[in-house]
Amino acid sequence: MVNVILRQALTDSTTRVEYNGTDVVRKIWDGTNEGIVEADGPAGHLEIFTLRLYNPQAHQWNIYFAPRATGTLSPPVVGEFKNGRGEFYDQETYNDRTILVRFSVSDITPNSCHFEQAFSADGGKTWEVNFIVTETLVKDEPDKAH
């Protein structure tokens, strides 16, 4: 189960839109997985494809996102996990401005985790969170038909 909260980035807006749905994650090979987030909320339907690749030589992850609405794969956020938290960064253009992007993973348990995406337009001095995800594992029910 996934709960997603979105807010308009870099606008000082406090308006948030909440979505609820699923994130189905599938292992591709060791250190690589993909996920498809599908969620619904008052602003409509949200679909995001994620690809997570692990580089064992660098001990870093590359995480890519592709919203169905745009059909484009984002530049990867790159980083690693330390002390139970993942921090991943990239630099990209948003509304004709170069910004920093931070994607973090925290509160990691065997059955849940918390994700946040934040943008910085001032070189990392301040960050504005615009995407919050809380995930809870839901195990498939065994087939009860005999």
Secondary structure, DSSP 8 states (H G I E B T S, - for coil): -EEEEEE-TTS----EEEEEEEEEEEEEETTEEEEEEEEEETTEEEEEEEEEEEETTTTEEEEEEEETTTT-----EEEEEETTEEEEEEEEEETTEEEEEEEEEEEEETTEEEEEEEEESSTTSS-EEEEEEEEE----------
